[in-house]
Each structure stands twice: as C-alpha cells, then as structure tokens.
Amino acid sequence: MQEALPTMGKLLIGLGVVLILAGGLLLILPRLPIDNIPGNLRWNRPGMSVHIPLGTMVAVSIVLTVILNAVLYLFRRWG
C-alpha cells in the first residue's frame, strides 16, 4: 500500500494539471477566430448552409498530437 501512494499522488497532480489546462482552453477558445482558418469549407445556398472545418480539424489534430507526445515523454522520464 505504501508503494502506491507516490504513484497516486503523481496521478492526481497530473489530472489536476490537465483539468486546469482544459479550463483555461475553454476560457480562451471563444476569443479565437477558429472559423477563419484556411482550409475550412463553406457553402451557402438559399435555405441551406454547409460548414466543413477541415483546416480546424487538422490544426486541432496537430496540437493534440504535440500535447500527447509531451505528456507521454514526461511519463516515461518520470516513470
């Protein structure tokens, strides 16, 4: 039981950091001009509009990949 306490502590700190970052992102996200990223497709017709955020999906994918790789690197280094 004693061996598991430091691991649980690290896990709780990591989860706290993730929650703080997610909260900060939710506060900042409405201010970002995400709709104007090149690569987003938009069609407007009378009575119909279609929005396909391809550029946004690529940008979010790149950012999440970098964050996940950094987190995994830190876990391997501390583990």
Residue pairs with C-beta under 8 A, 6 or more apart in sequence:
10 78
14 71
34 53
34 56
37 53
37 55
37 56
37 59
38 55
39 54
39 55
39 56
39 58
40 51
40 52
40 53
40 54
40 55
40 56
41 50
41 51
41 52
41 53
41 54
42 49
42 50
42 51
42 52
43 49
43 50
